[in-house]
Amino acid sequence: MIETLKKGLSMCQEEYADIRHETDEIILINLKGKKLNTISDSTTSGFHLRILSGGGEGSNSFSDIKDMPQAIKESVAAAKIGGKYTTKPIAFKQAPPVKDKVTISPEEDPRKVPLEEKLSLLKHYNDLILKYNKIQSTDLYYKEWVKHKYFVNSFGTELDQEQLICYISGEIIAGDGTHTENVRVEAGGYDSFSKIRNREDVFERKAKLAIDLLKAPKVTPGTYRVLLNQSMVGVFIHEAFGHFSEADIIKDNPGILEKLKLDTKIGGSLLTVIDDATLYGHPGFWVYDDEGVKGRETILIKDGWLRGRMHSMETAQAMEGELTGNNIAVGWKYTPIVRMSNIYIKPGEKSFDELLSSIDKGLYICDAKGGQTMGDQFSFGAQYGYEIKDGKLGKLLRGINMSGNLFTTLKNIIAIGNDLKFSESGGCGKGGQTNLQSGLGGPHTIIDDIVIG
């Protein structure tokens, strides 16, 4: 396939071109309550072409290599038209050319596990949940995505790369006739099927939690000192801050750029935030991104100072930044865009008990449950939480929503734990692309003056 792509690309004489061929095999199994709602095993493959010409960029997706000449013609035309209307010609910062083959060797390869066994395991966990009284329903998924990518560009890069991710995730719904409560559950998150075996404790614990929430009181609205668990920390740093570190989002936004100048103090001295595609075993691991740049560790905040961003070849050129290997497409039909890999807050030195005992009155907030951001304002729901009184956990609470301003909140981080943990399943929507290869995490963290509603 590499030679086929090189031959096709040789027909293009523009300033830059790349072509990616990708085969995607997706397995999806969904149980809703006792009903098998979906079971599918589908494979698609095709090509994605990008060209720079006349100051603009053109792209084209097609499924047959015979369409390459026409795709080149159309992409060049689109690039030249776009170049006429841009104030600054588009250019790419050149990455060192590389020739490599990346294969995967999971501890237990899901490709070798029969579809019937995958369904059986999902059904086993589903049945464990449904055996409890007051569990009304479930919505559980087994997802598996196997990718095989070939990539060639005019800089001389030639790549043959395999990727794989599998996990179980979903929702558990409890009800008592008065109201319902739901919690999220997940297991797995990278290439080995072994990560989702023998996880009964996870599913039973979440089922019991959903039932306990039925009789838990709602949180009292107010402003609190909060202790966030790892899930909440990960979602906060991903959603409220991480997207502002994706250079394609802020490149043409003067207001945000003014607030996010590099070497600006935006958080307390305890705070260091990192995006790292090299962390094997987490959802956001990759060796090369979808324009042939090697993934790496990128320090975004160090000791409270803004030090870096995530870049594509285009944004690195436009903003005079370093190449970080963060340009990803979810499939062959899409042009890559800047995405987080594994973003997390670097752990500190305090144990959970030390963090908890330092709070006289506050809330322990656990496990994210959706949310939204608008500019530098954020609002995130939590699946559950607990009162904290005199350094000890109190009663279980429900209906928790935390909100605030990103920049104020970063400066209000007053203590960071030593217990870094990543979410097991990824998922991030941006630009019409839902990327499963997106990891997030952090240690337990204390933040002052969080508005709770």
C-alpha positions as CSV (number, residue, x, y, z in Angstrom):
1,M,0.0,0.0,0.0
2,I,2.9,2.4,0.7
3,E,4.1,2.1,-2.9
4,T,0.6,2.6,-4.2
5,L,0.3,5.8,-2.1
6,K,3.7,7.0,-3.3
7,K,2.8,6.4,-6.9
8,G,-0.5,8.3,-6.5
9,L,1.2,11.2,-4.7
10,S,3.8,11.5,-7.4
11,M,1.0,12.8,-9.7
12,C,0.8,15.9,-7.5
13,Q,3.3,18.7,-8.0
14,E,2.0,21.2,-5.5
15,E,4.0,22.6,-2.6
16,Y,2.7,20.0,-0.2
17,A,0.6,16.9,-0.3
18,D,-0.2,13.9,1.9
19,I,-2.4,10.9,1.6
20,R,-3.7,8.5,4.2
21,H,-5.3,5.1,3.6
22,E,-7.2,3.8,6.6
23,T,-9.2,0.6,7.3
24,D,-11.5,0.8,10.2
25,E,-13.2,-2.3,11.7
26,I,-15.8,-1.3,14.4
27,I,-17.6,-3.8,16.6
28,L,-20.5,-2.4,18.6
29,I,-22.7,-4.4,21.0
30,N,-25.5,-2.6,23.0
31,L,-27.7,-4.0,25.7
32,K,-30.7,-2.0,26.9
33,G,-32.0,-3.7,30.0
34,K,-32.5,-7.3,29.1
35,K,-32.8,-6.5,25.4
36,L,-30.0,-6.9,22.8
37,N,-30.4,-3.6,21.0
38,T,-27.4,-3.7,18.7
39,I,-24.8,-6.1,17.5
40,S,-22.6,-5.1,14.5
41,D,-19.2,-5.8,13.0
42,S,-18.5,-3.4,10.1
43,T,-15.4,-2.6,8.1
44,T,-14.8,0.5,6.0
45,S,-11.7,1.7,4.1
46,G,-10.7,4.6,2.0
47,F,-8.3,7.4,1.3
48,H,-7.9,11.0,2.5
49,L,-5.9,13.5,0.5
50,R,-4.6,16.9,1.6
51,I,-2.9,19.5,-0.6
52,L,-1.4,23.0,-0.1
53,S,-1.5,25.2,-3.2
54,G,-1.8,28.9,-3.9
55,G,-1.9,29.8,-0.2
56,G,-4.9,27.6,0.5
57,E,-5.6,24.0,1.6
58,G,-7.8,21.4,-0.2
59,S,-8.8,18.0,0.9
60,N,-10.7,15.0,-0.5
61,S,-11.9,11.6,0.7
62,F,-12.5,8.8,-1.7
63,S,-12.8,5.0,-1.6
64,D,-11.1,3.9,-4.8
65,I,-7.5,4.6,-5.7
66,K,-8.7,5.0,-9.4
67,D,-10.2,8.3,-8.2
68,M,-6.9,9.7,-7.2
69,P,-6.3,11.9,-10.3
70,Q,-9.7,13.5,-10.0
71,A,-9.2,14.0,-6.2
72,I,-5.9,15.7,-6.8
73,K,-7.5,18.0,-9.4
74,E,-10.4,18.9,-7.1
75,S,-8.2,19.5,-4.1
76,V,-5.8,21.7,-6.0
77,A,-8.7,23.8,-7.3
78,A,-10.3,24.1,-3.8
79,A,-6.9,25.1,-2.3
80,K,-6.3,27.8,-4.9
81,I,-9.8,29.2,-4.4
82,G,-9.3,29.3,-0.6
83,G,-5.9,30.9,-1.1
84,K,-7.6,33.9,-2.8
85,Y,-9.7,34.6,0.3
86,T,-7.2,34.1,3.1
87,T,-5.3,37.0,4.7
88,K,-2.3,34.9,5.3
89,P,-1.2,31.9,3.1
90,I,-1.5,28.5,4.8
91,A,1.9,26.8,5.4
92,F,3.0,23.7,7.2
93,K,6.0,23.4,9.5
94,Q,8.0,20.5,8.2
95,A,8.4,17.5,10.5
96,P,11.5,15.4,10.2
97,P,10.7,12.7,7.6
98,V,10.3,9.2,9.0
99,K,9.8,5.7,7.7
100,D,8.3,3.4,10.3
101,K,6.0,0.4,10.9
102,V,4.0,0.4,14.1
103,T,2.4,-2.9,15.1
104,I,0.4,-3.8,18.3
105,S,0.9,-6.8,20.5
106,P,-1.9,-6.7,23.2
107,E,-1.7,-8.9,26.3
108,E,-4.9,-10.4,25.0
109,D,-5.8,-9.4,21.5
110,P,-9.5,-8.7,21.2
111,R,-9.3,-9.6,17.5
112,K,-8.8,-13.2,18.6
113,V,-11.8,-13.2,20.9
114,P,-15.0,-14.5,19.2
115,L,-17.9,-12.1,18.9
116,E,-20.1,-14.5,20.9
117,E,-17.6,-14.3,23.8
118,K,-17.7,-10.5,23.8
119,L,-21.5,-10.5,23.9
120,S,-21.4,-13.1,26.7
121,L,-19.1,-11.0,28.8
122,L,-21.2,-7.9,28.3
123,K,-24.4,-9.9,29.2
124,H,-22.7,-11.2,32.3
125,Y,-22.0,-7.7,33.6
126,N,-25.5,-6.6,32.6
127,D,-27.1,-9.5,34.5
128,L,-25.0,-8.6,37.6
129,I,-26.5,-5.1,37.6
130,L,-30.1,-6.2,36.9
131,K,-30.2,-8.6,39.8
132,Y,-30.5,-5.7,42.2
133,N,-33.9,-4.5,43.3
134,K,-34.7,-0.9,42.2
135,I,-32.4,-1.2,39.1
136,Q,-34.8,-0.2,36.4
137,S,-32.6,-0.6,33.3
138,T,-29.2,-0.5,31.8
139,D,-27.6,0.9,28.7
140,L,-24.3,-0.9,28.3
141,Y,-22.0,-0.9,25.3
142,Y,-19.0,-3.0,24.1
143,K,-17.0,-1.0,21.7
144,E,-13.9,-2.1,19.7
145,W,-12.2,-0.1,17.0
146,V,-9.3,-1.5,15.0
147,K,-7.4,0.8,12.7
148,H,-4.8,0.2,10.1
149,K,-3.3,3.3,8.6
150,Y,-0.8,4.0,5.8
151,F,0.5,7.5,5.4
152,V,2.8,9.2,2.9
153,N,3.6,12.9,2.4
154,S,5.7,15.0,0.2
155,F,8.3,15.6,3.0
156,G,9.3,12.0,2.6
157,T,7.4,10.4,5.5
158,E,6.1,6.8,5.0
159,L,4.2,5.1,7.8
160,D,2.4,1.8,8.4
161,Q,0.5,2.0,11.7
162,E,-1.9,-0.2,13.6
163,Q,-4.1,1.1,16.4
164,L,-6.8,-0.6,18.6
165,I,-9.1,0.3,21.4
166,C,-11.8,-1.7,23.2
167,Y,-13.9,-1.1,26.3
168,I,-17.2,-1.4,28.0
169,S,-19.1,1.6,29.1
170,G,-22.7,2.7,29.7
171,E,-25.3,3.8,32.1
172,I,-27.1,2.2,35.1
173,I,-30.6,3.5,35.9
174,A,-32.2,3.0,39.3
175,G,-35.8,4.0,40.3
176,D,-38.1,3.8,43.4
177,G,-41.4,5.0,41.8
178,T,-40.7,8.6,42.9
179,H,-37.6,9.5,40.9
180,T,-34.7,7.9,39.1
181,E,-31.0,8.1,39.4
182,N,-28.3,7.2,36.8
183,V,-24.6,6.6,37.0
184,R,-21.9,5.9,34.4
185,V,-19.7,2.8,34.4
186,E,-16.6,2.0,32.4
187,A,-13.9,-0.7,32.1
188,G,-11.1,-1.2,29.6
189,G,-9.8,1.6,27.4
190,Y,-6.9,0.5,25.4
191,D,-5.8,-2.5,23.3
192,S,-6.1,-5.5,25.6
193,F,-9.3,-7.5,26.1
194,S,-7.9,-8.6,29.5
195,K,-8.6,-5.1,30.8
196,I,-12.3,-5.8,30.7
197,R,-12.3,-9.3,32.2
198,N,-12.9,-9.9,35.9
199,R,-14.3,-6.5,36.5
200,E,-17.5,-7.6,38.4
201,D,-16.6,-5.3,41.3
202,V,-16.8,-2.2,39.1
203,F,-20.3,-3.0,37.8
204,E,-21.7,-4.1,41.2
205,R,-20.3,-1.1,43.0
206,K,-21.9,1.3,40.5
207,A,-25.2,-0.6,40.7
208,K,-25.3,-0.2,44.5
209,L,-24.3,3.5,44.2
210,A,-27.3,4.1,41.9
211,I,-29.6,2.5,44.4
212,D,-28.1,4.5,47.3
213,L,-28.6,7.7,45.5
214,L,-32.3,7.2,45.4
215,K,-32.5,8.0,49.1
216,A,-29.6,10.5,49.2
217,P,-30.5,14.2,49.8
218,K,-29.8,16.8,47.3
219,V,-26.8,19.0,47.8
220,T,-27.4,22.4,49.3
221,P,-26.5,25.1,46.8
222,G,-23.7,27.4,47.8
223,T,-20.0,28.2,47.5
224,Y,-17.7,25.5,48.8
225,R,-14.2,24.3,49.3
226,V,-14.3,21.0,47.3
227,L,-12.2,17.9,47.0
228,L,-12.5,16.5,43.5
229,N,-11.8,12.8,42.8
230,Q,-9.7,11.8,39.8
231,S,-12.6,11.6,37.3
232,M,-13.8,15.1,38.1
233,V,-10.3,16.5,37.9
234,G,-9.7,14.8,34.5
235,V,-12.9,16.2,33.0
236,F,-12.3,19.6,34.4
237,I,-8.8,19.9,33.0
238,H,-9.9,18.4,29.7
239,E,-13.0,20.4,29.1
240,A,-12.4,23.7,30.8
241,F,-8.7,24.1,30.0
242,G,-7.5,21.5,27.5
243,H,-9.5,22.7,24.5
244,F,-8.0,26.2,25.0
245,S,-4.6,24.5,24.6
246,E,-5.6,23.1,21.1
247,A,-4.0,25.7,18.9
248,D,-6.5,25.5,16.1
249,I,-9.3,26.6,18.5
250,I,-7.5,29.7,19.7
251,K,-5.3,30.6,16.7
252,D,-7.9,33.1,15.3
253,N,-9.4,34.1,18.6
254,P,-7.7,37.3,19.8
255,G,-9.6,37.5,23.1
256,I,-8.6,34.1,24.2
257,L,-5.1,34.5,22.9
258,E,-4.7,37.6,25.0
259,K,-5.6,35.7,28.1
260,L,-3.5,32.7,27.1
261,K,-0.2,34.2,26.2
262,L,2.7,31.8,26.7
263,D,4.7,32.5,29.9
264,T,1.7,34.0,31.6
265,K,0.9,33.0,35.2
266,I,-2.5,31.4,35.1
267,G,-2.5,29.0,38.1
268,G,-1.0,28.4,41.5
269,S,2.6,27.1,41.8
270,L,1.3,23.6,42.6
271,L,-0.3,23.2,39.2
272,T,1.4,21.4,36.3
273,V,-0.7,20.1,33.3
274,I,0.6,17.7,30.7
275,D,-0.6,16.2,27.5
276,D,1.2,13.0,26.7
277,A,0.6,10.7,23.7
278,T,3.3,8.3,24.8
279,L,1.5,6.9,27.8
280,Y,0.9,3.3,26.7
281,G,-2.2,1.6,28.2
282,H,-4.4,4.7,28.2
283,P,-7.0,5.8,25.6
284,G,-4.9,8.7,24.2
285,F,-1.8,6.7,23.3
286,W,-0.4,6.9,19.7
287,V,3.0,6.7,18.2
288,Y,2.4,9.1,15.2
289,D,-0.5,11.4,14.6
290,D,-2.4,11.6,11.3
291,E,0.1,13.9,9.6
292,G,3.1,11.8,10.4
293,V,4.4,13.7,13.5
294,K,5.6,11.6,16.4
295,G,3.5,11.9,19.6
296,R,5.3,13.3,22.6
297,E,4.9,14.7,26.1
298,T,3.8,18.4,26.0
299,I,3.9,20.5,29.1
300,L,1.0,22.9,28.9
301,I,1.3,24.5,32.4
302,K,4.3,24.2,34.6
303,D,4.2,25.4,38.2
304,G,1.3,27.7,37.3
305,W,2.9,29.2,34.2
306,L,1.5,28.6,30.8
307,R,4.3,27.0,28.8
308,G,2.9,25.2,25.8
309,R,0.1,24.3,23.4
310,M,-0.9,21.3,21.2
311,H,-0.2,21.8,17.6
312,S,-0.7,20.7,14.0
313,M,1.9,21.4,11.3
314,E,-0.3,24.3,10.3
315,T,-0.7,25.9,13.7
316,A,2.9,25.3,14.6
317,Q,3.9,27.3,11.5
318,A,1.4,30.1,12.1
319,M,2.0,30.5,15.8
320,E,5.8,29.7,15.7
321,G,5.2,26.7,18.0
322,E,6.8,23.3,18.3
323,L,5.4,20.3,16.6
324,T,3.6,18.1,19.2
325,G,2.0,15.3,17.2
326,N,-1.6,16.1,18.1
327,N,-3.3,16.3,14.8
328,I,-5.8,13.4,14.6
329,A,-8.7,12.3,12.4
330,V,-11.3,9.8,13.6
331,G,-11.4,8.1,10.2
332,W,-10.5,8.2,6.5
333,K,-13.4,10.5,5.7
334,Y,-12.1,13.3,7.9
335,T,-9.3,15.8,7.8
336,P,-7.2,15.8,11.0
337,I,-7.7,18.4,13.6
338,V,-5.8,19.2,16.8
339,R,-6.8,16.8,19.6
340,M,-5.7,16.1,23.2
341,S,-4.1,12.7,23.7
342,N,-3.8,11.9,27.5
343,I,-4.2,15.2,29.4
344,Y,-3.7,15.2,33.1
345,I,-2.7,17.2,36.2
346,K,0.7,16.1,37.5
347,P,0.4,14.6,41.0
348,G,1.6,16.3,44.1
349,E,2.7,14.9,47.4
350,K,-0.3,14.7,49.7
351,S,-2.3,11.5,50.4
352,F,-6.0,11.3,50.1
353,D,-6.3,11.2,53.9
354,E,-4.2,14.3,54.3
355,L,-6.3,16.2,51.7
356,L,-9.5,15.1,53.4
357,S,-8.4,15.9,56.9
358,S,-7.4,19.5,55.9
359,I,-11.1,20.4,55.1
360,D,-13.2,21.5,58.0
361,K,-16.3,22.0,55.9
362,G,-16.8,21.2,52.2
363,L,-17.8,18.6,49.6
364,Y,-16.1,15.6,48.1
365,I,-17.3,15.5,44.5
366,C,-17.0,12.3,42.5
367,D,-17.2,11.1,38.9
368,A,-18.2,13.5,36.1
369,K,-21.7,13.4,34.6
370,G,-21.7,15.6,31.6
371,G,-21.1,19.3,31.3
372,Q,-20.5,22.3,29.1
373,T,-18.2,25.2,28.6
374,M,-18.9,28.7,27.2
375,G,-15.7,30.7,26.7
376,D,-13.9,30.6,30.0
377,Q,-17.0,29.6,32.0
378,F,-17.7,26.0,32.8
379,S,-20.4,23.9,34.3
380,F,-20.0,20.2,35.1
381,G,-22.3,17.7,36.7
382,A,-21.2,15.0,39.2
383,Q,-22.6,11.5,39.7
384,Y,-22.5,11.8,43.4
385,G,-20.6,13.4,46.3
386,Y,-20.3,13.5,50.1
387,E,-20.4,16.1,52.8
388,I,-17.1,16.8,54.5
389,K,-17.2,17.8,58.2
390,D,-14.2,18.2,60.4
391,G,-12.0,16.3,57.9
392,K,-14.3,13.3,57.6
393,L,-16.7,12.1,55.0
394,G,-20.4,12.5,55.8
395,K,-23.6,11.7,54.1
396,L,-24.0,10.8,50.4
397,L,-25.4,13.6,48.2
398,R,-26.9,13.8,44.8
399,G,-27.9,16.5,42.2
400,I,-24.4,18.1,42.3
401,N,-23.4,20.6,39.6
402,M,-20.2,22.7,39.9
403,S,-19.5,25.9,37.9
404,G,-17.1,28.7,37.7
405,N,-14.5,30.7,35.7
406,L,-11.6,28.8,34.3
407,F,-8.9,31.3,35.2
408,T,-10.2,32.0,38.7
409,T,-10.5,28.2,39.4
410,L,-7.0,27.4,38.2
411,K,-5.7,30.0,40.7
412,N,-7.9,28.5,43.5
413,I,-6.3,25.1,43.4
414,I,-4.7,24.8,46.8
415,A,-3.7,21.2,47.2
416,I,-3.0,18.3,44.9
417,G,-2.8,14.6,45.8
418,N,-0.3,11.9,44.9
419,D,-2.8,9.4,43.5
420,L,-2.8,10.1,39.7
421,K,-5.5,8.0,37.9
422,F,-6.8,8.0,34.3
423,S,-10.3,7.3,33.1
424,E,-10.5,4.0,31.4
425,S,-12.6,4.9,28.4
426,G,-12.0,8.0,26.3
427,G,-14.2,10.1,24.1
428,C,-14.2,13.7,23.0
429,G,-16.3,15.5,20.4
430,K,-14.9,18.4,18.3
431,G,-15.6,19.5,14.8
432,G,-18.1,16.8,14.1
433,Q,-15.5,14.1,15.1
434,T,-16.0,11.9,18.2
435,N,-12.5,10.7,19.1
436,L,-12.3,7.6,21.3
437,Q,-8.6,8.0,21.6
438,S,-8.7,10.8,24.2
439,G,-7.6,10.1,27.7
440,L,-7.9,12.3,30.8
441,G,-6.9,12.0,34.5
442,G,-5.5,13.6,37.6
443,P,-5.0,13.1,41.3
444,H,-7.4,14.1,44.0
445,T,-7.4,17.9,44.1
446,I,-8.7,20.6,46.5
447,I,-10.2,23.8,44.9
448,D,-11.5,26.8,46.9
449,D,-14.7,28.8,46.2
450,I,-16.5,26.5,43.7
451,V,-20.1,27.4,43.1
452,I,-22.4,24.4,43.6
453,G,-26.0,24.2,42.4
